[in-house]
């Protein structure tokens, strides 16, 4: 039972991190596959990367502050930085 709760907590955490805007987006198909998490598809990562790069171009590479990409994307600065590291995006090279 504890494993199921832990798996559900991880699923909800991933959904919150990967959701843009105010409506939570979750894929139930990712929740379980015989007790193993299913990795996110490459298309989702490509879309996410494209959106981050687009917003960084609009903000001239600025991540934080009132005119930064994090504010425009409605996410925390630290979350955006984490996503950029995961996707290999350097804001200094985007602007």
N, CA, C and O atoms as CSV, one atom per row, in Angstrom:
chain,resi,resn,atom,element,x,y,z
A,1,UNK,N,N,0.829,-1.191,0.000
A,1,UNK,CA,C,0.000,0.000,0.000
A,1,UNK,C,C,0.870,1.251,0.000
A,1,UNK,O,O,0.557,2.202,-0.717
A,2,UNK,N,N,1.953,1.287,0.778
A,2,UNK,CA,C,2.809,2.472,0.853
A,2,UNK,C,C,3.443,2.770,-0.501
A,2,UNK,O,O,3.646,3.935,-0.841
A,3,UNK,N,N,3.754,1.751,-1.269
A,3,UNK,CA,C,4.322,1.956,-2.596
A,3,UNK,C,C,3.336,2.648,-3.524
A,3,UNK,O,O,3.720,3.499,-4.325
A,4,UNK,N,N,2.056,2.279,-3.414
A,4,UNK,CA,C,1.034,2.916,-4.239
A,4,UNK,C,C,0.886,4.392,-3.883
A,4,UNK,O,O,0.725,5.227,-4.773
A,5,UNK,N,N,0.938,4.713,-2.621
A,5,UNK,CA,C,0.819,6.103,-2.181
A,5,UNK,C,C,2.023,6.896,-2.656
A,5,UNK,O,O,1.878,8.025,-3.126
A,6,UNK,N,N,3.201,6.323,-2.539
A,6,UNK,CA,C,4.423,6.982,-2.995
A,6,UNK,C,C,4.363,7.218,-4.505
A,6,UNK,O,O,4.742,8.284,-4.990
A,7,UNK,N,N,3.884,6.216,-5.241
A,7,UNK,CA,C,3.753,6.336,-6.686
A,7,UNK,C,C,2.752,7.446,-7.049
A,7,UNK,O,O,2.992,8.217,-7.978
A,8,UNK,N,N,1.645,7.522,-6.324
A,8,UNK,CA,C,0.655,8.571,-6.556
A,8,UNK,C,C,1.231,9.946,-6.238
A,8,UNK,O,O,0.999,10.899,-6.983
A,9,UNK,N,N,1.975,10.060,-5.148
A,9,UNK,CA,C,2.614,11.334,-4.802
A,9,UNK,C,C,3.575,11.773,-5.903
A,9,UNK,O,O,3.579,12.940,-6.294
A,10,UNK,N,N,4.383,10.851,-6.401
A,10,UNK,CA,C,5.325,11.175,-7.483
A,10,UNK,C,C,4.590,11.589,-8.749
A,10,UNK,O,O,5.006,12.523,-9.434
A,11,UNK,N,N,3.502,10.900,-9.059
A,11,UNK,CA,C,2.691,11.228,-10.230
A,11,UNK,C,C,2.124,12.638,-10.126
A,11,UNK,O,O,2.181,13.403,-11.090
A,12,UNK,N,N,1.583,12.985,-8.972
A,12,UNK,CA,C,1.016,14.320,-8.769
A,12,UNK,C,C,2.109,15.375,-8.836
A,12,UNK,O,O,1.912,16.429,-9.441
A,13,UNK,N,N,3.249,15.110,-8.230
A,13,UNK,CA,C,4.362,16.058,-8.263
A,13,UNK,C,C,4.827,16.299,-9.700
A,13,UNK,O,O,5.040,17.446,-10.092
A,14,UNK,N,N,4.987,15.237,-10.487
A,14,UNK,CA,C,5.381,15.384,-11.896
A,14,UNK,C,C,4.351,16.198,-12.667
A,14,UNK,O,O,4.706,17.055,-13.476
A,15,UNK,N,N,3.072,15.926,-12.411
A,15,UNK,CA,C,2.003,16.639,-13.112
A,15,UNK,C,C,2.029,18.122,-12.795
A,15,UNK,O,O,1.843,18.953,-13.684
A,16,UNK,N,N,2.257,18.456,-11.540
A,16,UNK,CA,C,2.315,19.871,-11.141
A,16,UNK,C,C,3.504,20.555,-11.791
A,16,UNK,O,O,3.377,21.674,-12.288
A,17,UNK,N,N,4.648,19.906,-11.794
A,17,UNK,CA,C,5.854,20.493,-12.370
A,17,UNK,C,C,5.703,20.707,-13.871
A,17,UNK,O,O,6.162,21.721,-14.397
A,18,UNK,N,N,5.077,19.782,-14.559
A,18,UNK,CA,C,4.990,19.854,-16.008
A,18,UNK,C,C,3.783,20.626,-16.528
A,18,UNK,O,O,3.643,20.813,-17.737
A,19,UNK,N,N,2.911,21.076,-15.631
A,19,UNK,CA,C,1.711,21.807,-16.046
A,19,UNK,C,C,2.009,23.279,-16.211
A,19,UNK,O,O,2.653,23.899,-15.364
A,20,UNK,N,N,1.535,23.827,-17.307
A,20,UNK,CA,C,1.640,25.267,-17.562
A,20,UNK,C,C,0.266,25.875,-17.288
A,20,UNK,O,O,-0.753,25.278,-17.637
A,21,UNK,N,N,0.227,27.035,-16.679
A,21,UNK,CA,C,-1.043,27.699,-16.417
A,21,UNK,C,C,-1.664,27.240,-15.115
A,21,UNK,O,O,-0.971,26.803,-14.197
A,22,UNK,N,N,-2.999,27.347,-15.048
A,22,UNK,CA,C,-3.678,27.078,-13.781
A,22,UNK,C,C,-4.376,25.728,-13.715
A,22,UNK,O,O,-4.694,25.263,-12.621
A,23,UNK,N,N,-4.623,25.087,-14.848
A,23,UNK,CA,C,-5.311,23.794,-14.853
A,23,UNK,C,C,-4.286,22.662,-14.836
A,23,UNK,O,O,-3.397,22.610,-15.686
A,24,UNK,N,N,-4.413,21.757,-13.864
A,24,UNK,CA,C,-3.499,20.628,-13.738
A,24,UNK,C,C,-3.698,19.671,-14.903
A,24,UNK,O,O,-4.819,19.253,-15.192
A,25,UNK,N,N,-2.598,19.328,-15.571
A,25,UNK,CA,C,-2.652,18.388,-16.681
A,25,UNK,C,C,-1.954,17.112,-16.249
A,25,UNK,O,O,-0.779,17.133,-15.882
A,26,UNK,N,N,-2.665,16.016,-16.290
A,26,UNK,CA,C,-2.084,14.749,-15.855
A,26,UNK,C,C,-2.430,13.665,-16.864
A,26,UNK,O,O,-3.515,13.658,-17.446
A,27,UNK,N,N,-1.502,12.766,-17.056
A,27,UNK,CA,C,-1.727,11.624,-17.947
A,27,UNK,C,C,-1.809,10.375,-17.084
A,27,UNK,O,O,-0.809,9.915,-16.534
A,28,UNK,N,N,-3.007,9.840,-16.977
A,28,UNK,CA,C,-3.216,8.667,-16.138
A,28,UNK,C,C,-2.406,7.485,-16.663
A,28,UNK,O,O,-2.027,6.606,-15.890
A,29,UNK,N,N,-2.140,7.455,-17.953
A,29,UNK,CA,C,-1.360,6.356,-18.526
A,29,UNK,C,C,0.053,6.317,-17.957
A,29,UNK,O,O,0.703,5.272,-17.991
A,30,UNK,N,N,0.542,7.458,-17.427
A,30,UNK,CA,C,1.882,7.503,-16.834
A,30,UNK,C,C,1.890,6.959,-15.409
A,30,UNK,O,O,2.950,6.639,-14.871
A,31,UNK,N,N,0.725,6.857,-14.804
A,31,UNK,CA,C,0.643,6.494,-13.391
A,31,UNK,C,C,1.236,5.127,-13.117
A,31,UNK,O,O,2.015,4.970,-12.177
A,32,UNK,N,N,0.886,4.142,-13.913
A,32,UNK,CA,C,1.405,2.815,-13.619
A,32,UNK,C,C,1.414,1.927,-14.845
A,32,UNK,O,O,0.520,1.972,-15.691
A,33,UNK,N,N,2.433,1.136,-14.906
A,33,UNK,CA,C,2.557,0.105,-15.919
A,33,UNK,C,C,3.174,-1.076,-15.204
A,33,UNK,O,O,4.390,-1.268,-15.226
A,34,UNK,N,N,2.313,-1.875,-14.560
A,34,UNK,CA,C,2.770,-2.975,-13.710
A,34,UNK,C,C,3.691,-2.482,-12.604
A,34,UNK,O,O,4.696,-3.118,-12.290
A,35,UNK,N,N,3.336,-1.333,-12.014
A,35,UNK,CA,C,4.109,-0.797,-10.905
A,35,UNK,C,C,5.312,0.014,-11.317
A,35,UNK,O,O,6.043,0.499,-10.453
A,36,UNK,N,N,5.549,0.183,-12.624
A,36,UNK,CA,C,6.700,0.942,-13.098
A,36,UNK,C,C,6.221,2.205,-13.785
A,36,UNK,O,O,5.258,2.174,-14.551
A,37,UNK,N,N,6.891,3.316,-13.514
A,37,UNK,CA,C,6.534,4.568,-14.148
A,37,UNK,C,C,6.897,4.523,-15.617
A,37,UNK,O,O,7.912,3.940,-15.999
A,38,UNK,N,N,6.066,5.138,-16.435
A,38,UNK,CA,C,6.319,5.225,-17.857
A,38,UNK,C,C,7.007,6.553,-18.131
A,38,UNK,O,O,6.517,7.588,-17.679
A,39,UNK,N,N,8.118,6.567,-18.849
A,39,UNK,CA,C,8.815,7.830,-19.105
A,39,UNK,C,C,7.995,8.749,-20.001
A,39,UNK,O,O,7.199,8.294,-20.823
A,40,UNK,N,N,8.203,10.043,-19.825
A,40,UNK,CA,C,7.533,11.021,-20.668
A,40,UNK,C,C,8.063,10.927,-22.086
A,40,UNK,O,O,9.230,10.604,-22.305
A,41,UNK,N,N,7.208,11.208,-23.032
A,41,UNK,CA,C,7.598,11.116,-24.433
A,41,UNK,C,C,8.507,12.253,-24.859
A,41,UNK,O,O,8.506,13.328,-24.259
A,42,UNK,N,N,9.276,12.002,-25.894
A,42,UNK,CA,C,10.178,13.013,-26.430
A,42,UNK,C,C,9.442,14.202,-27.013
A,42,UNK,O,O,9.968,15.315,-27.015
A,43,UNK,N,N,8.224,13.982,-27.511
A,43,UNK,CA,C,7.449,15.078,-28.093
A,43,UNK,C,C,7.103,16.112,-27.022
A,43,UNK,O,O,7.145,17.315,-27.279
A,44,UNK,N,N,6.766,15.647,-25.839
A,44,UNK,CA,C,6.440,16.583,-24.755
A,44,UNK,C,C,7.665,17.426,-24.402
A,44,UNK,O,O,7.559,18.639,-24.227
A,45,UNK,N,N,8.808,16.789,-24.299
A,45,UNK,CA,C,10.040,17.525,-23.982
A,45,UNK,C,C,10.384,18.522,-25.083
A,45,UNK,O,O,10.841,19.629,-24.800
A,46,UNK,N,N,10.166,18.133,-26.329
A,46,UNK,CA,C,10.436,19.047,-27.440
A,46,UNK,C,C,9.512,20.252,-27.388
A,46,UNK,O,O,9.947,21.380,-27.621
A,47,UNK,N,N,8.233,20.022,-27.083
A,47,UNK,CA,C,7.280,21.122,-26.959
A,47,UNK,C,C,7.659,22.043,-25.809
A,47,UNK,O,O,7.633,23.266,-25.943
A,48,UNK,N,N,8.012,21.442,-24.679
A,48,UNK,CA,C,8.399,22.222,-23.508
A,48,UNK,C,C,9.651,23.052,-23.805
A,48,UNK,O,O,9.728,24.228,-23.448
A,49,UNK,N,N,10.613,22.434,-24.454
A,49,UNK,CA,C,11.852,23.134,-24.801
A,49,UNK,C,C,11.558,24.303,-25.732
A,49,UNK,O,O,12.066,25.407,-25.537
A,50,UNK,N,N,10.737,24.053,-26.741
A,50,UNK,CA,C,10.374,25.098,-27.684
A,50,UNK,C,C,9.690,26.284,-27.015
A,50,UNK,O,O,9.975,27.436,-27.341
A,51,UNK,N,N,8.796,26.001,-26.087
A,51,UNK,CA,C,8.084,27.064,-25.370
A,51,UNK,C,C,9.037,27.877,-24.502
A,51,UNK,O,O,8.954,29.105,-24.471
A,52,UNK,N,N,9.935,27.204,-23.801
A,52,UNK,CA,C,10.901,27.917,-22.956
A,52,UNK,C,C,11.803,28.800,-23.816
A,52,UNK,O,O,12.037,29.961,-23.479
A,53,UNK,N,N,12.304,28.267,-24.910
A,53,UNK,CA,C,13.181,29.044,-25.791
A,53,UNK,C,C,12.426,30.238,-26.369
A,53,UNK,O,O,12.979,31.334,-26.454
A,54,UNK,N,N,11.176,30.040,-26.764
A,54,UNK,CA,C,10.370,31.128,-27.318
A,54,UNK,C,C,10.223,32.267,-26.317
A,54,UNK,O,O,10.406,33.434,-26.664
A,55,UNK,N,N,9.889,31.921,-25.060
A,55,UNK,CA,C,9.695,32.945,-24.038
A,55,UNK,C,C,11.024,33.604,-23.678
A,55,UNK,O,O,11.066,34.811,-23.439
A,56,UNK,N,N,12.101,32.837,-23.634
A,56,UNK,CA,C,13.411,33.431,-23.358
A,56,UNK,C,C,13.815,34.425,-24.443
A,56,UNK,O,O,14.444,35.441,-24.151
A,57,UNK,N,N,13.461,34.139,-25.679
A,57,UNK,CA,C,13.756,35.088,-26.755
A,57,UNK,C,C,12.969,36.380,-26.554
A,57,UNK,O,O,13.491,37.472,-26.781
A,58,UNK,N,N,11.712,36.252,-26.129
A,58,UNK,CA,C,10.882,37.435,-25.877
A,58,UNK,C,C,11.446,38.294,-24.743
A,58,UNK,O,O,11.293,39.515,-24.745
A,59,UNK,N,N,12.097,37.645,-23.780
A,59,UNK,CA,C,12.621,38.361,-22.611
A,59,UNK,C,C,14.118,38.625,-22.730
A,59,UNK,O,O,14.763,39.002,-21.752
A,60,UNK,N,N,14.668,38.431,-23.916
A,60,UNK,CA,C,16.109,38.617,-24.154
A,60,UNK,C,C,16.976,37.808,-23.200
A,60,UNK,O,O,18.013,38.285,-22.739
A,61,UNK,N,N,16.553,36.596,-22.907
A,61,UNK,CA,C,17.322,35.695,-22.059
A,61,UNK,C,C,17.136,35.896,-20.571
A,61,UNK,O,O,17.765,35.203,-19.772
A,62,UNK,N,N,16.285,36.829,-20.183
A,62,UNK,CA,C,16.045,37.091,-18.754
A,62,UNK,C,C,15.125,36.012,-18.186
A,62,UNK,O,O,14.035,35.779,-18.707
A,63,UNK,N,N,15.574,35.356,-17.114
A,63,UNK,CA,C,14.819,34.276,-16.494
A,63,UNK,C,C,13.943,34.808,-15.363
A,63,UNK,O,O,12.763,34.468,-15.275
A,64,UNK,N,N,14.523,35.644,-14.496
A,64,UNK,CA,C,13.833,36.103,-13.290
A,64,UNK,C,C,13.452,37.576,-13.392
A,64,UNK,O,O,13.785,38.260,-14.361
A,65,UNK,N,N,12.750,38.042,-12.371
A,65,UNK,CA,C,12.353,39.441,-12.306
A,65,UNK,C,C,10.988,39.672,-12.931
A,65,UNK,O,O,10.407,38.762,-13.522
A,66,UNK,N,N,10.478,40.890,-12.801
A,66,UNK,CA,C,9.124,41.187,-13.282
A,66,UNK,C,C,8.966,41.052,-14.800
A,66,UNK,O,O,7.857,40.824,-15.284
A,67,UNK,N,N,10.039,41.187,-15.541
A,67,UNK,CA,C,9.993,41.050,-17.002
A,67,UNK,C,C,10.599,39.728,-17.474
A,67,UNK,O,O,10.834,39.547,-18.668
A,68,UNK,N,N,10.855,38.804,-16.542
A,68,UNK,CA,C,11.526,37.562,-16.878
A,68,UNK,C,C,10.600,36.478,-17.413
A,68,UNK,O,O,9.375,36.593,-17.356
A,69,UNK,N,N,11.213,35.435,-17.926
A,69,UNK,CA,C,10.480,34.323,-18.529
A,69,UNK,C,C,9.617,33.577,-17.508
A,69,UNK,O,O,8.518,33.131,-17.836
A,70,UNK,N,N,10.105,33.441,-16.280
A,70,UNK,CA,C,9.335,32.706,-15.270
A,70,UNK,C,C,7.997,33.381,-15.020
A,70,UNK,O,O,6.974,32.704,-14.919
A,71,UNK,N,N,7.989,34.709,-14.919
A,71,UNK,CA,C,6.738,35.442,-14.691
A,71,UNK,C,C,5.810,35.270,-15.884
A,71,UNK,O,O,4.612,35.045,-15.710
A,72,UNK,N,N,6.347,35.374,-17.086
A,72,UNK,CA,C,5.527,35.225,-18.292
A,72,UNK,C,C,4.946,33.822,-18.421
A,72,UNK,O,O,3.854,33.644,-18.961
A,73,UNK,N,N,5.678,32.825,-17.924
A,73,UNK,CA,C,5.194,31.450,-18.005
A,73,UNK,C,C,4.367,31.064,-16.782
A,73,UNK,O,O,3.819,29.963,-16.715
A,74,UNK,N,N,4.281,31.979,-15.816
A,74,UNK,CA,C,3.505,31.754,-14.601
A,74,UNK,C,C,4.017,30.543,-13.805
A,74,UNK,O,O,3.234,29.732,-13.309
A,75,UNK,N,N,5.350,30.440,-13.697
A,75,UNK,CA,C,5.973,29.396,-12.885
A,75,UNK,C,C,7.062,30.033,-12.025
A,75,UNK,O,O,7.504,31.152,-12.286
A,76,UNK,N,N,7.484,29.302,-11.002
A,76,UNK,CA,C,8.557,29.807,-10.135
A,76,UNK,C,C,9.878,29.822,-10.906
A,76,UNK,O,O,10.127,28.992,-11.780
A,77,UNK,N,N,10.703,30.789,-10.548
A,77,UNK,CA,C,12.024,30.927,-11.164
A,77,UNK,C,C,12.823,29.636,-11.022
A,77,UNK,O,O,13.449,29.174,-11.976
A,78,UNK,N,N,12.797,29.061,-9.825
A,78,UNK,CA,C,13.573,27.840,-9.577
A,78,UNK,C,C,13.072,26.667,-10.418
A,78,UNK,O,O,13.861,25.827,-10.848
A,79,UNK,N,N,11.763,26.611,-10.649
A,79,UNK,CA,C,11.201,25.554,-11.493
A,79,UNK,C,C,11.669,25.723,-12.927
A,79,UNK,O,O,12.043,24.749,-13.581
A,80,UNK,N,N,11.648,26.956,-13.417
A,80,UNK,CA,C,12.108,27.220,-14.781
A,80,UNK,C,C,13.585,26.878,-14.932
A,80,UNK,O,O,13.985,26.262,-15.920
A,81,UNK,N,N,14.387,27.272,-13.966
A,81,UNK,CA,C,15.822,26.963,-14.013
A,81,UNK,C,C,16.043,25.448,-14.040
A,81,UNK,O,O,16.889,24.954,-14.785
A,82,UNK,N,N,15.288,24.722,-13.233
A,82,UNK,CA,C,15.398,23.263,-13.193
A,82,UNK,C,C,15.032,22.657,-14.545
A,82,UNK,O,O,15.723,21.762,-15.032
A,83,UNK,N,N,13.950,23.140,-15.152
A,83,UNK,CA,C,13.538,22.634,-16.469
A,83,UNK,C,C,14.592,22.940,-17.522
A,83,UNK,O,O,14.887,22.104,-18.377
A,84,UNK,N,N,15.161,24.151,-17.457
A,84,UNK,CA,C,16.182,24.522,-18.434
A,84,UNK,C,C,17.404,23.627,-18.302
A,84,UNK,O,O,17.979,23.215,-19.309
A,85,UNK,N,N,17.809,23.320,-17.071
A,85,UNK,CA,C,18.948,22.415,-16.871
A,85,UNK,C,C,18.637,21.045,-17.445
A,85,UNK,O,O,19.470,20.446,-18.125
A,86,UNK,N,N,17.428,20.546,-17.170
A,86,UNK,CA,C,17.016,19.233,-17.644
A,86,UNK,C,C,17.027,19.167,-19.172
A,86,UNK,O,O,17.389,18.143,-19.752
A,87,UNK,N,N,16.629,20.259,-19.815
A,87,UNK,CA,C,16.525,20.295,-21.268
A,87,UNK,C,C,17.776,20.849,-21.951
A,87,UNK,O,O,17.829,20.932,-23.178
A,88,UNK,N,N,18.782,21.227,-21.159
A,88,UNK,CA,C,20.034,21.730,-21.719
A,88,UNK,C,C,19.922,23.101,-22.364
A,88,UNK,O,O,20.558,23.363,-23.385
A,89,UNK,N,N,19.119,23.974,-21.776
A,89,UNK,CA,C,18.924,25.319,-22.325
A,89,UNK,C,C,19.774,26.309,-21.537
A,89,UNK,O,O,19.678,26.383,-20.312
A,90,UNK,N,N,20.596,27.060,-22.239
A,90,UNK,CA,C,21.410,28.112,-21.634
A,90,UNK,C,C,20.793,29.453,-22.033
A,90,UNK,O,O,20.843,29.823,-23.206
A,91,UNK,N,N,20.208,30.194,-21.074
A,91,UNK,CA,C,19.520,31.450,-21.420
A,91,UNK,C,C,20.442,32.490,-22.051
A,91,UNK,O,O,19.975,33.352,-22.796
A,92,UNK,N,N,21.733,32.426,-21.767
A,92,UNK,CA,C,22.689,33.384,-22.345
A,92,UNK,C,C,22.870,33.154,-23.844
A,92,UNK,O,O,23.261,34.063,-24.576
A,93,UNK,N,N,22.588,31.948,-24.287
A,93,UNK,CA,C,22.769,31.632,-25.709
A,93,UNK,C,C,21.461,31.744,-26.505
A,93,UNK,O,O,21.456,31.577,-27.724
A,94,UNK,N,N,20.364,32.025,-25.810
A,94,UNK,CA,C,19.065,32.089,-26.465
A,94,UNK,C,C,18.763,33.480,-26.985
A,94,UNK,O,O,18.203,33.632,-28.071
A,95,UNK,N,N,19.127,34.490,-26.225
A,95,UNK,CA,C,18.766,35.874,-26.593
A,95,UNK,C,C,19.450,36.278,-27.845
A,95,UNK,O,O,19.271,37.404,-28.311
